[in-house]
Amino acid sequence: MAPPSSDNFSRRSFLKGSGAAAAATAITQNVASAAEQTAAADIVSGWSTISLNVNGRDHEVQVEPRTTLLEVLRYQLNLTGAKPVSLDGSSGASTVLADGKPIMASTCLALSVRGKAIETVESMVDDAVPQAFVEHDAQQCGFCTPGFVVAVRAFLNEHPQATQEEIQAGLNGNICRCGTYANVIQAAMSVVKGGANG
């Protein structure tokens, strides 16, 4: 027969501890299972019809969970200003506004912007920014131009008295392969100086 242990460890305390651990595991699994069921209830699959507010009008569109806002704009609403230049949005060519904030339509799921006011470059026909782009020859091939126009408008809405350095930093997410950056900055500065930010 083994001598009694001096550390007060016994089979009874071991079994009590094991039982508590097993009970805690079961509770955790039940909570996790309930959370998974709740999450599963929110999962959308297949095609569905949703309403998107684009340029001040509500539109009924057909989407899958993977449908991007850019795909809806271009292929269902025939708004082709936002361009599919980069899948990761790094070019800035798919810039649009959602509740006044610039987002990349190419990386944004259409389902995620339900209830938000979407504005594309097509809504800015009478805006001072595209007019300034024309006056300062800020577009060459024109592929990046709509994204720049939207980005400039969004930035100047937040910073109406921006300096040249601030504009350069604020447009850092937009790329122009033709290299018209200097003209883009001049166009933006002319809007600041002209006070046409409203």
N, C-alpha and C positions, 0 to 999 in steps of 0.2 A: 504494500500500500504506500502510495506516494505521500510525502509529508505535505501538510497544508502550505499553500503559497503565501508568501509574506506581502504580496502586492494586492491582496484582497480581490484577485480575479477568480471568478467561479464560472462554472457552466451556466448557472442560473442567470448571472448578470450578462453573460455572452448572449444567451437566448433572448433575454429581454431587449438588449441592444439590437440584435438581428431583427426581432419582430418590429421594433420601432422603425428601423431602416426600411424594411419591406413595406410597412404601412405608408411611410413618406413617399416611397417610389410609386406606389399605387395611386396615391392622391395626385402626385405630379403628372402621372400618365393620364389620369382622368381630366385634369385641368388642360393639359396639352391637347387631348382629344377634343374637348369642347371648343378650344380655340381653333383647331383645324376645321371643325364643322362650321364655325362661324365664318372663317375665312373662305371656306368652300362655297358658302351661300353668296358671297360677293363676287365670285369668279364668273366672268362673262365668256361665253364661247359662241362661235358661229357668227353669222351676220345679224346685225340689228339696225334699226332705224333710230337715229338720234337727231336732235335739233342743235344746230350751231348758229350763233349770231356772228355774221361776218359782214363787215362794212355797214353796220346799222340795220341789217335785215336778217330775219331768221330763215334758215334753210334746213330742209329735211334731207339728210344724207344717209347712205348705207355704209356701214363700217364693220370691220372685224376688230377684235382686240388689238391686232398688230397694225392696223391702218394708221398711217401717220397723217398729221394735219396737212402736210405738203401734198400728199396724194389726194386728199379730199379737195383742197383748193384747186389743184391743177386739173384733175381728171373728172371731178364731179361739178365743180362750180366754174370751171373755165377761167380761173384767175391764175394766170401764168407768170405773174411778176416775180414771185418767190421761185428761186431756181434750185434744181437738184444737183448742185455742184459737188457737194461732199456729204457722204452718208453720216459722218460724225458731227456735222454742223460747223466744222472748223473754218470754213470759208466765209461764213456769215451771209452767203447769198440767199438763204431761205429765211432771212429775218422778217418777222411780222410782229405785231403788237398784240398782247393778250392783257386786257385791262390796263393798257397803257405801258406795259413793260415789254421790252424786246425779248423774244424767244426764237429758237430755231425750229421752224415748222418741219424740217426734215428729221428732227430727233424727238419731236413731241407727238404723243399719241392723240389721235382725234378725240378719243373718249375722255382724255384728261382735261379738255378745255370746254366741256359742256358748261353752260352758265356763265362763260366769260365773253367779253366783247373782243372779237378778233378784228384787227385792222390790217389790211394789206396795202402795198404801195398803190394799188388801183384807187384807193380812197383818198389819195393825196394829190389829185389832179390840180386843185387850186391852191395847194400849199406853196409857201415860199421856198421850201427846200428843193424840190425838183426844178423849179424855175432858176434857182441859183446854180444848180448843176449844169443846166443848159448854158447860162450866161458865162460860166467859168470853164466850160468844156471839160467837165469832170467825168465824162464817160467816153470810153473809146469803143471797145467791142460791146459794152453795155451789159455784159453778163452779171457783173457784180453790182451794177448801179442800183437796182431796186433794193437790195439789201443795205447798201450804204445810205440810200435816201431814208429808209425806215429807221436805221440806226442813228443817223444824224437827227431826225425829227425826235426820236425818243430821248436822245441825249440833251438836245436843246430844250425840250420840255422840262427836264429836271434842272438844267444849268443854262438859263437864258442869257447869262452874261459870261459865258465860258471864255477862257483864254485859248490861244492856239495850242499851248501845251496840254491843256485839259481836254481839248477836242481830240488831239492826237492820242492821248491815253484812253479816252472814252470810246474811240473807234478801233481799238486794238484787236477786237474779235472779227474784223472784216478784212478780207484779202482781195487785192486787185492785181491780177496777173499782168495787166497792161502797165501798171506803175503810175496811175494817175493820182497818187496820194496827195501830191502838192495841190492839185486842182480841187480835189475833194475838200481839203482843209480850207482853201480860199473860198469855196462855195459856202461852207459852214460859217466861216468868219463873216462873210458878207451878210448872212442872215442875222448873225448876232449884231453887227453894226447897223443893219437896217431896222432892227427892232421888230422884225416880222416873225416873232416866235409864238404869237397867239394862235 
